[in-house]
Amino acid sequence: MRSCRKLARDRIPQIMEGNGGGPISRVLSAEETLEELRRKLMEEAAKFLKSGELDGLGDIVGLCRVLAAAIGRSEGELKLRRAEKARSNGALLGRILIGRG
């Protein structure tokens, strides 16, 4: 049997049990959670870069919300920071590439 260790959505253990396979699971400490969320973000970003599918972007946005909470920030604060940055620097919508040389 294959060994696997990864951060899972909250309902996944129950879904797996319902399908006849009981996972080994535990609740992580705050420090472990942050580490695993960062790992999961990299995993989801790589999957999106490969597939280009909208579901992948949704997963990334959801992870950003959970990461904000994990560092003690609210979703509102995250939205405010994004808006402030867009106001001051723009929002990457102009498809502008800059360089030197």
FENKA-V561732 format. One record per residue. D_CENTER is the distance of its C-alpha to the mean C-alpha in Angstrom with 1 decimal. Layout:
# FENKA-V561732
d_center->{D_CENTER D_CENTER}
This chain:
# FENKA-V561732
d_center->{27.8 24.6 22.7 18.9 16.5 12.9 10.5 11.3 11.1 14.0 16.6 16.3 19.1 21.4 20.8 21.6 24.6 25.8 25.8 28.0 25.6 24.8 21.9 22.3 19.8 19.7 17.9 16.4 17.8 15.9 16.1 14.9 11.9 10.8 11.7 9.9 6.5 7.3 8.7 6.0 4.1 7.8 8.5 6.6 8.0 11.2 11.4 11.2 13.7 15.9 16.0 15.5 14.9 13.8 11.9 9.5 9.0 8.8 5.9 4.1 6.2 5.7 2.6 5.0 7.6 7.2 7.1 10.1 11.8 11.5 13.4 15.7 15.0 15.0 13.4 16.8 16.8 13.6 15.4 18.6 17.4 16.1 19.5 21.5 20.2 20.9 24.4 25.3 24.0 23.3 20.3 20.3 22.1 25.4 24.4 26.2 26.2 28.1 29.7 32.8 35.7}
